[in-house]
Every structure is written in C-alpha cells, then in structure tokens.
Amino acid sequence: MPVYKQVDDIEVVGPPGAGFETLLTDDALRFVADLQRRFDATRKALLQARQSRQAAIDAGQLPDFLPETRHIREGDWRIGTVPPDLQDRRVEITGPVDRKMVINALNSGASAFMADFEDAHAPTWQGTIDGQINLMDAVRGTIALTTPEGKQYSLNERTAVLLVRPRGWHLDEKHLRVAGQPVSGALFDFGLFFYHNAKEQLARGTGPYFYLPKLESHLEARLWNDIFVQAQQALGLPVGTIKVTVLIETILAAFETDEILYELRDHIVGLNCGRWDYIFSFIKRFRNVPGYIFPDRALITMTRHCMRSYALRVIQTCHRRGAHAMGGMAAQIPIKEDAQANAAALDKVREDKVREARDGHDGTWVAHPGLVAIAREEFDKAMPAANQVDRLRDDVTITAADLLKVPNGPITENGLRNNIAVGIQYMAHWLAGNGCVPLYNLMEDAATAEIARAQVWQWVHHPEGVLDDGREVTLPLVRRIMDEEMDRLRETLGPDGFGAVPHDRARRLFEEIIANPVFEEFLTLKAYEKL
C-alpha cells in the first residue's frame, strides 16, 4: 500500500479525503500510536489467552466462576459516580456512524445514542474516517446534511446523549501502521474520538462515554482501564472522566461480571445484555462439545433458561455495585407495507420491553427510531424514577449450570435456509460497505450474521447436526440450499438489484467459511481481508 502520510514511524496507508487533515493531525496520530506501543502486546497476549480457554473447553473443561477472584464477588464495594446525563438511560438507540443516521438517532427522542464503529459498521477506510468526522461535528452541534434531492437534516435543540462503541480487541485497522504493524481497531476508534472530542464534550456539560464490546475476561477489562488511565493523563484530564458501559455479550464474560465491574470501577457505569453476540459466543465456544447443539436461531429467545439466567445475573450484579443494567436489542423494525405483520412485530417488541422493565433493567436498546416510543412507554410504566438500581434482586440465584443450560428445540430446513440466506446477504452488503442491513423485517448486523454462519458451521461439523426430518446437515445439502437461495435472490432483486452488492463473492466466502474444518473466530476477520 502507498504511504499517504508519515509521522515518525507512523504511516497512513489509506488515501486522503474530505476532512482527513482535520482528523489525522500529527498530534492525534502520535496519541493513537502511543497507546498502540504501550498496550498492543498485552492485547495480543489476551487474544491468545482466548484460544487457550477454547482448548480447555474443547477438552471438556466447562467454565465456572473463578476461584481466584472469589474475594471480589463476595466483597462489599461499589463503582464510582455516574454522571447526571447517564442517570436516566431508559431507551437507547444504536446504529452506524453515517451522517444521516447520526442526525436521526440524536433526534430520535431516545435517551442516548450509541454510535457504532463495531457490529453495525463495515470498516472501510472512507466510512471509518467519515464516521469520526461526523461525530466531531455532532459533538459540536454543527452536523447537518443536504441530500441530492434537497432534503435537509440538522440537530434538534434537545438530543440524545452520545456514546461511542469502538471495534473489539480482535480487529485491526490496516490503514494505519506503527513500526510497520497495523494498529488495533479499538485503539484507533477510541483514540481518535477521545483525542478530538473529550474536552469539547466536557465543556458542553457531558463527557467522553463509551461502550466496550466482546470482552471475554476481567483481564481484558483491566487492559481497557489501563488505557483509559493513560489517555486521561496524556490529555491532562482526571482519572474517572471517561465513563463506559461494558457489553456482556460473551458466555465467558457472564462468569466474570463482578470482576469486570471491579477492574473498571473508576470508569464504569453499567453492563449491557448484548444478546445476539452472546448467542454467537455460546455456540462458538461450545461448538465442539457433545450435547451443545443449538436449535433454530428463531427459537433462542430471552425467555429460554440460559438467556434469562444471564440477564438476571447482569441485573443482580450491577445493582449490588451501583451500576446500571441495560437490556438488549429488539431487532424488529417497522413494516410499512403490511399492517398486520407490523402489528405482530411491534407486539414482540412490547413484550420484550415489558419483560426487561419488570425484571429490573434500567434501560433498553432499539435499532429503529420507530421503536423508541414503545420502549419508553413500557419503561415509564414500570420505572417512574430515573433508574431502578435500588432493586437488588436478592431473590435471584444463578449458578454455572443455569448459564450453561442448552436450549432445546429442533433444527429445521427453514432454520438452515434462513441462516444461509441471511449470512450471504449480510456479507454481501458488508463487503459493499454497509454493516447494518434490514433483512426479512429484522435489522441484521454482524452479531446476528455471526449466529447464522456459526449455526450452519456447527450443524455441518457437529455429529448431532441433524434436521428434524432425520436428514444430516452436510456440505452438499448446504451447497444445494445456497444455489436455491441465490436463484431466488436473482429473481426477487432482478439483475440490477442482485449486482448492486457482491452476492456472488459473499456466497463464495460464506461457503469457504462453512467448509473449513477450522472454525473462523470472527466472520469480520475473514471478510476484512477482502474489504
């Protein structure tokens, strides 16, 4: 790759564009590079530790609560202060960092907006840099957009509180190199946003708030804490200025919720039930264990024993420590063309939010502005105060067996077919630069696509991968369904629609991932090579 800018041993190998000079200043690049030099070796060691834990699970050693941190779980301690503008988070909207989405989400009436550089974002260089510039403008209240059709978008006087989700520890940013090596995507996303916006946010009465994705241990949380301390000191800000919410979206993190809160206690304000990644993590980590075969994706709801146990554990742990327990994402989206289907979808959203509010969550997520009012209505009914952190849920006892109970149910051809269709279509849009895709009346992102491909892989490679009609799930069967789904897509979309995104390339990549006897740790790692 050609080098477009060099500062010391820092090389920008992504081409420049509008606003790049404002973002990729020498000092900002040095700030990110310093974090990379200090912390990347630890990041890589922790990623290797994930594989060691996987090997132990494959050998039959199921996870349990850590004996060496029992004193933390049993200790009497609480997290630090929660800022005033994060006390009431009853409805949070999430979405990618494109300009129109940022404006609409901040104007949506939600309490907060999580701007996402992770699962809802396909990390093209242009899209990632544009996202940072969009957020810089949003922080300063200057973000606006005029479409080619002449439609204008700008911020309302009252907007949602902004939180930012950087990429997970596993992803690199290949367009920025330090000492010849790509930087961590997480450090790139966090570092640039924090450097350019933290002081501006504080001056405007808010602060640098983040969501942290895909942690698998308290040691990974400790790394983030060390990064926060260094970043704040480098900018002359008090330790504890940064405030974060951690997504509990891996099965291993569910066993370390107390420890994660403890490691980040000066910076953390809550945990969130990232349900879709959690399901993916459960399938991934137990993919080789006898008996751990999951049914159709549609059957794995939050009312299943393992999922409800995980949510109740998050609530109980958070409230004991003075932290907020955020509920998960409703993936449904309004269906304008079918009133009956729309009513059914909204009923599912309402049912989900009623359960979360009654269980004790302090807020919830939606993916579409059209769902904000429903979620707010149900939390207003159940939660008249700003939050319900005082509901300790001492009545709840969650054991390791509760968290590890496999949901029963059939594997059907329809379930297999849906996973294949969703997996290929999502990957096609992702390769085209779009990480948030409406498919079959659900908002799909990388997490739901990960469930789809993980299930197909497991059903093919696990001896218990058998359909409810007795047929084994085999590669020939998967390939036949792929062919049928591709033919259906061509007919439905027409040649122009089918060719608008790389469906054929996505199909080849999906097949390669499923056929590989070695499970790909993340779909986005493989796809990023081709982005």
C-alpha positions in Angstrom: 0.0 0.0 0.0 1.3 3.5 -0.7 2.1 5.8 2.2 0.0 8.9 2.1 1.3 10.5 5.3 4.2 9.7 7.6 4.9 11.0 11.1 7.8 9.4 12.9 7.3 5.7 12.5 3.5 6.2 11.9 2.3 5.5 8.4 -1.2 6.4 7.0 -1.7 4.0 4.1 -5.3 4.9 3.5 -6.0 7.6 0.8 -6.9 11.1 1.9 -10.4 12.5 1.6 -12.5 15.5 2.7 -11.8 16.4 6.3 -9.0 13.9 6.7 -6.5 16.7 7.5 -8.7 17.8 10.4 -8.9 14.3 11.9 -5.5 12.8 11.1 -3.3 15.5 12.6 0.3 14.8 13.6 -0.6 15.1 17.3 -3.7 12.9 17.0 -1.7 10.2 15.2 1.0 10.4 17.9 -1.7 10.0 20.6 -3.0 6.8 18.9 0.5 5.5 18.2 1.5 5.9 21.9 -1.5 3.8 23.0 -0.6 1.2 20.4 3.1 1.0 21.6 2.1 0.8 25.2 -0.7 -1.7 25.1 -0.8 -3.8 21.9 1.4 -6.5 23.2 -1.0 -7.1 26.1 -3.9 -7.1 23.6 -2.3 -9.8 21.5 -1.5 -11.9 24.6 -5.1 -11.7 25.7 -6.3 -12.8 22.3 -4.0 -15.8 22.6 -5.4 -16.5 26.0 -8.9 -16.8 24.4 -7.6 -19.6 22.4 -6.1 -21.3 25.4 -9.6 -21.1 27.1 -11.1 -22.6 23.9 -8.7 -25.5 24.0 -9.7 -26.2 27.6 -13.4 -26.2 26.7 -12.8 -28.5 23.8 -11.1 -30.8 26.3 -14.2 -30.9 28.4 -13.3 -28.2 31.0 -16.6 -26.2 31.2 -16.3 -22.6 32.5 -17.2 -21.8 36.1 -16.9 -18.8 38.5 -13.2 -18.1 39.1 -11.9 -19.3 42.5 -9.1 -16.8 42.5 -11.5 -13.8 42.3 -14.0 -15.1 44.9 -13.0 -12.2 47.2 -14.1 -9.7 44.6 -17.5 -11.4 44.1 -18.1 -11.6 47.9 -16.6 -8.2 48.7 -18.5 -5.1 49.7 -17.6 -2.4 47.1 -19.3 -0.2 44.6 -18.4 1.5 41.4 -17.6 5.3 41.1 -20.0 8.1 40.4 -22.5 8.1 37.5 -22.7 11.5 35.6 -26.1 13.2 35.7 -26.7 12.8 32.0 -26.3 9.0 32.3 -28.7 8.6 35.3 -31.7 8.0 33.0 -31.0 5.7 30.1 -34.4 4.1 29.7 -34.2 4.0 25.9 -31.0 3.9 23.9 -30.9 3.7 20.1 -27.9 2.2 18.3 -26.7 2.4 14.7 -23.8 3.1 12.4 -21.9 6.4 12.1 -23.0 7.6 8.7 -24.1 11.2 8.7 -27.8 10.8 8.2 -28.0 8.0 10.9 -26.1 10.1 13.4 -28.5 13.1 13.0 -31.7 11.0 13.0 -30.6 8.9 16.1 -29.6 12.0 18.1 -33.0 13.5 17.2 -35.0 10.2 17.8 -36.3 11.0 21.3 -34.1 8.3 22.8 -32.3 9.0 26.0 -28.9 8.0 24.4 -27.4 7.1 21.1 -24.6 4.5 20.7 -22.7 5.4 17.6 -21.2 2.2 16.4 -17.8 1.5 14.8 -18.3 -2.2 15.5 -21.1 -4.6 14.6 -23.2 -2.1 12.7 -20.2 -0.7 10.8 -18.4 -2.1 7.8 -14.9 -0.6 8.5 -14.0 0.7 5.0 -11.3 3.4 5.4 -13.5 6.1 3.9 -16.5 5.1 6.1 -14.5 4.9 9.3 -12.9 8.3 8.8 -16.2 9.9 7.7 -17.7 8.4 10.9 -15.1 10.1 13.1 -15.7 13.4 11.3 -19.5 13.0 11.6 -19.1 12.5 15.4 -16.8 15.5 15.7 -19.5 17.6 14.1 -22.2 16.1 16.2 -20.3 16.8 19.5 -20.0 20.5 18.4 -23.6 20.7 17.3 -22.7 21.6 13.7 -23.6 18.3 12.0 -26.0 18.8 9.0 -26.8 17.1 5.8 -28.5 18.1 2.5 -29.3 15.1 0.3 -29.0 15.2 -3.5 -32.8 15.5 -3.5 -32.6 18.7 -1.4 -33.8 17.2 1.9 -32.1 18.8 4.9 -31.2 17.3 8.2 -29.9 19.1 11.3 -29.9 18.6 15.0 -32.9 19.4 17.2 -32.4 21.6 20.3 -32.6 18.6 22.5 -30.7 15.5 21.5 -29.8 12.1 22.9 -26.6 11.6 24.9 -23.8 10.3 22.7 -21.9 7.1 23.5 -19.4 5.6 21.1 -18.6 1.9 20.6 -15.1 1.2 19.2 -14.2 -2.1 17.5 -13.4 -5.2 19.5 -10.0 -6.3 20.6 -9.8 -8.8 17.7 -9.9 -6.3 14.8 -7.0 -4.3 13.3 -7.1 -1.1 11.3 -4.9 -1.9 8.4 -4.8 1.6 7.0 -2.7 2.9 9.9 0.6 1.3 10.8 3.0 1.9 13.7 6.5 0.5 13.3 5.2 -1.4 10.2 2.4 -3.1 12.0 -1.4 -2.3 11.7 -2.8 -0.6 14.8 -5.6 -2.1 16.9 -9.0 -1.1 15.5 -10.2 -0.5 19.1 -7.3 1.9 19.9 -7.8 3.7 16.6 -11.5 4.3 17.1 -11.2 5.1 20.8 -8.0 7.2 20.5 -9.2 9.4 17.7 -12.6 10.1 19.2 -11.2 10.8 22.7 -8.3 13.0 21.5 -10.6 15.2 19.4 -13.7 15.4 21.5 -13.2 14.7 25.2 -12.5 18.3 26.2 -15.2 19.6 23.9 -17.8 17.3 25.5 -16.8 18.3 29.0 -17.1 22.0 28.1 -20.7 21.2 26.9 -21.7 19.6 30.1 -21.4 15.9 29.1 -18.3 13.7 28.8 -16.5 11.0 26.8 -18.8 8.0 27.1 -18.1 4.6 25.5 -19.5 1.1 25.1 -16.9 -1.7 25.2 -17.7 -4.8 23.1 -16.9 -8.5 23.2 -14.8 -8.7 26.3 -14.2 -12.3 27.4 -12.5 -11.8 30.8 -11.8 -9.3 33.5 -8.2 -9.1 32.3 -9.5 -7.7 29.0 -11.4 -5.1 31.1 -8.2 -4.3 33.0 -6.5 -3.6 29.8 -9.1 -1.0 28.9 -8.8 0.5 32.3 -5.1 0.9 31.9 -5.7 2.5 28.5 -8.2 5.0 30.0 -5.8 6.0 32.8 -3.0 6.7 30.3 -5.3 8.5 27.8 -6.7 10.8 30.5 -3.3 11.6 31.9 -1.9 12.4 28.4 -4.7 14.9 27.9 -4.5 16.3 31.5 -7.9 15.0 32.5 -8.8 13.5 35.9 -8.9 9.7 36.1 -12.6 8.8 36.0 -13.5 11.3 33.4 -14.2 8.6 30.9 -17.3 6.6 31.6 -18.1 3.3 30.0 -20.7 0.6 29.7 -19.5 -3.0 29.0 -21.5 -5.3 26.8 -21.8 -8.7 28.4 -22.0 -10.5 25.1 -19.8 -13.5 25.6 -20.5 -16.6 27.6 -17.2 -16.3 29.4 -17.8 -12.7 30.5 -21.1 -13.8 32.1 -19.0 -15.7 34.7 -16.9 -12.5 35.4 -19.5 -9.7 35.7 -18.4 -8.7 39.2 -14.7 -8.8 38.2 -15.3 -6.7 35.1 -17.1 -4.1 37.1 -14.3 -4.1 39.7 -11.5 -3.7 37.2 -13.2 -0.7 35.6 -14.8 0.6 38.8 -13.5 4.2 38.4 -14.8 4.4 34.8 -17.8 2.0 34.5 -21.4 3.0 34.8 -23.1 -0.2 33.7 -23.3 -3.5 31.9 -25.5 -4.3 28.9 -27.0 -7.6 27.8 -25.7 -7.9 24.2 -27.9 -10.8 23.5 -27.1 -11.5 19.8 -23.3 -11.7 20.3 -24.0 -13.7 23.4 -25.8 -16.4 21.5 -23.0 -16.4 18.9 -20.4 -16.7 21.7 -22.3 -19.6 23.3 -22.4 -21.5 20.0 -18.8 -20.6 19.2 -17.2 -21.6 22.5 -19.1 -24.9 22.8 -19.1 -25.8 19.1 -17.1 -29.0 19.7 -18.7 -30.1 23.0 -21.0 -33.1 22.9 -24.6 -32.1 23.7 -24.1 -28.4 23.0 -26.1 -28.2 19.7 -28.4 -25.2 19.4 -31.8 -25.2 17.7 -33.0 -22.8 15.1 -32.0 -19.2 15.7 -35.6 -18.0 16.0 -36.1 -20.4 19.0 -33.3 -18.8 21.1 -35.2 -16.1 22.8 -34.6 -14.2 26.1 -37.2 -16.4 27.8 -35.0 -19.5 27.4 -33.4 -20.6 30.7 -29.8 -19.8 29.8 -30.7 -16.4 28.4 -33.0 -15.4 31.2 -30.4 -16.5 33.7 -27.7 -14.4 32.1 -30.0 -11.3 32.1 -31.0 -11.7 35.7 -27.4 -12.2 36.7 -26.4 -9.0 35.0 -29.2 -7.1 36.8 -28.3 -8.5 40.2 -24.6 -7.9 39.8 -25.0 -4.4 38.5 -27.4 -3.2 41.2 -25.4 -4.6 44.0 -22.5 -2.5 42.8 -24.5 0.7 42.0 -24.3 0.2 38.2 -27.0 0.3 35.6 -28.1 -2.9 33.9 -29.1 -2.2 30.3 -31.4 -4.5 28.4 -30.8 -5.8 24.9 -31.6 -5.1 21.3 -35.0 -5.6 19.8 -34.1 -6.5 16.2 -37.6 -5.9 14.8 -38.2 -2.9 12.5 -41.5 -1.3 11.5 -43.1 -3.0 8.4 -44.8 -0.2 6.4 -46.3 -2.3 3.7 -48.1 -4.9 5.9 -50.2 -3.6 8.8 -50.9 -7.0 10.2 -47.2 -8.0 10.1 -46.2 -4.6 11.6 -48.6 -5.1 14.5 -47.2 -8.5 15.2 -43.6 -7.2 15.1 -44.5 -4.3 17.4 -46.2 -6.7 19.8 -43.0 -8.7 20.1 -41.0 -5.5 20.8 -43.5 -4.5 23.5 -43.4 -8.0 25.1 -39.6 -7.9 25.2 -39.5 -4.4 26.8 -42.2 -5.3 29.4 -40.2 -8.3 30.5 -36.9 -6.2 30.7 -38.5 -3.4 32.7 -40.3 -5.8 35.1 -37.1 -7.8 35.6 -35.2 -4.7 36.8 -33.3 -3.4 33.8 -32.6 0.3 33.9 -33.0 0.8 30.2 -33.0 -1.0 26.8 -31.9 -0.8 23.2 -33.8 -0.3 19.9 -32.4 -0.3 16.4 -35.0 2.0 14.8 -36.4 5.4 15.7 -39.9 4.0 15.2 -39.5 1.8 18.3 -38.4 4.5 20.7 -41.9 5.4 21.8 -42.9 1.8 22.6 -39.8 1.1 24.6 -40.2 4.3 26.5 -43.8 3.7 27.3 -43.1 0.3 28.9 -40.2 1.6 30.9 -42.2 4.6 32.0 -44.9 2.3 33.4 -42.5 0.1 35.3 -39.8 2.6 36.2 -41.1 6.0 37.3 -37.7 7.1 38.6 -34.6 7.7 36.5 -33.5 4.1 37.0 -34.1 1.1 39.3 -30.6 0.5 40.6 -32.2 0.1 44.1 -33.9 -3.1 43.0 -31.2 -5.5 44.2 -32.9 -8.7 43.1 -31.7 -10.6 46.1 -34.3 -13.2 45.2 -32.2 -14.4 42.3 -29.6 -17.2 42.5 -27.8 -18.0 39.3 -25.5 -21.0 39.1 -23.0 -22.1 36.5 -25.4 -24.8 35.4 -28.1 -22.1 34.8 -25.8 -20.2 32.5 -24.7 -23.3 30.6 -28.1 -24.9 30.1 -28.6 -25.6 26.4 -31.9 -24.5 24.9 -33.8 -27.5 23.4 -35.7 -27.5 20.1 -35.5 -28.7 16.5 -33.1 -27.8 13.7 -35.3 -27.4 10.7 -34.7 -26.9 7.0 -36.4 -23.5 7.3 -33.9 -22.5 10.0 -31.0 -23.7 8.0 -32.3 -21.9 4.9 -32.8 -18.7 6.8 -29.3 -18.8 8.2 -27.8 -19.3 4.8 -29.9 -16.5 3.2 -29.2 -14.0 6.0 -25.5 -14.9 6.2 -24.8 -14.5 2.4 -26.9 -11.3 2.1 -25.4 -9.7 5.1 -21.9 -10.4 4.0 -22.7 -9.1 0.5 -23.8 -5.7 2.0 -20.9 -5.7 4.4 -18.4 -6.2 1.6 -20.2 -3.3 -0.2 -19.6 -1.1 2.9 -22.9 -1.4 4.8 -22.8 -3.0 8.2 -26.4 -2.6 9.2 -28.9 -4.3 6.9 -32.7 -4.8 7.1 -33.5 -8.4 6.0 -36.8 -10.2 6.4 -38.2 -7.5 8.7 -35.3 -7.7 11.1 -32.3 -5.3 11.4 -29.3 -7.6 10.9 -25.8 -6.6 11.9 -22.5 -8.6 12.3 -23.7 -10.2 15.5 -26.8 -11.8 14.0 -24.9 -12.8 10.9 -22.4 -14.4 13.2 -25.1 -16.5 14.7 -26.3 -17.6 11.3 -22.9 -18.7 10.0 -21.9 -20.3 13.4 -25.0 -22.4 13.4 -24.5 -23.6 9.9 -20.9 -24.4 10.6 -21.8 -26.3 13.8 -24.6 -28.2 12.2 -22.3 -29.3 9.4 -19.4 -30.3 11.6 -21.1 -31.5 14.8 -22.2 -35.1 14.9 -25.6 -34.0 16.3 -26.3 -31.7 13.4 -29.5 -33.4 12.2 -32.7 -31.8 10.8 -36.0 -32.6 12.5 -36.9 -34.8 9.4 -33.9 -37.0 10.1 -31.5 -35.7 7.4 -28.0 -34.9 8.4 -26.8 -31.3 7.7 -24.0 -31.9 5.2 -22.0 -29.6 2.9 -23.8 -30.9 -0.2 -27.1 -30.0 1.4 -25.8 -26.6 2.4 -24.5 -26.0 -1.2 -27.8 -27.0 -2.7 -29.7 -24.6 -0.5 -27.1 -21.9 -1.3 -27.8 -22.4 -5.0 -31.6 -22.2 -4.4 -31.3 -19.1 -2.3 -29.1 -17.4 -4.8 -31.6 -18.2 -7.6 -34.4 -16.8 -5.5 -32.4 -13.6 -4.8 -31.7 -13.1 -8.5 -35.4 -13.5 -9.3 -36.5 -11.2 -6.4 -34.0 -8.5 -6.8 -33.6 -8.5 -10.6 -30.2 -8.3 -12.3 -29.5 -4.7 -11.3 -30.5 -5.2 -7.6 -28.6 -8.5 -7.4 -25.5 -6.9 -8.9 -25.7 -3.8 -6.7 -23.8 -5.7 -3.9 -21.4 -8.6 -4.4 -23.7 -11.5 -3.7 -21.6 -14.0 -5.7 -18.4 -13.0 -3.8 -20.3 -13.3 -0.5 -21.6 -16.7 -1.4 -18.0 -17.9 -2.1 -16.8 -16.5 1.2 -19.7 -18.0 3.1 -19.1 -21.4 1.6 -15.4 -21.2 2.3 -16.0 -20.4 6.0 -18.6 -23.2 6.4 -16.4 -25.8 4.6 -13.3 -25.0 6.6 -12.9 -27.7 9.4 -11.3 -25.0 11.5 -13.9 -22.5 12.9 -13.2 -18.9 11.9 -13.1 -16.9 15.2 -14.9 -14.0 13.6 -16.7 -13.6 10.3 -15.4 -10.0 10.1 -11.8 -11.1 10.4 -12.1 -13.2 7.2 -14.2 -10.6 5.4 -11.9 -7.7 6.3 -9.2 -9.2 4.2 -11.5 -8.7 1.2 -12.9 -5.3 2.2 
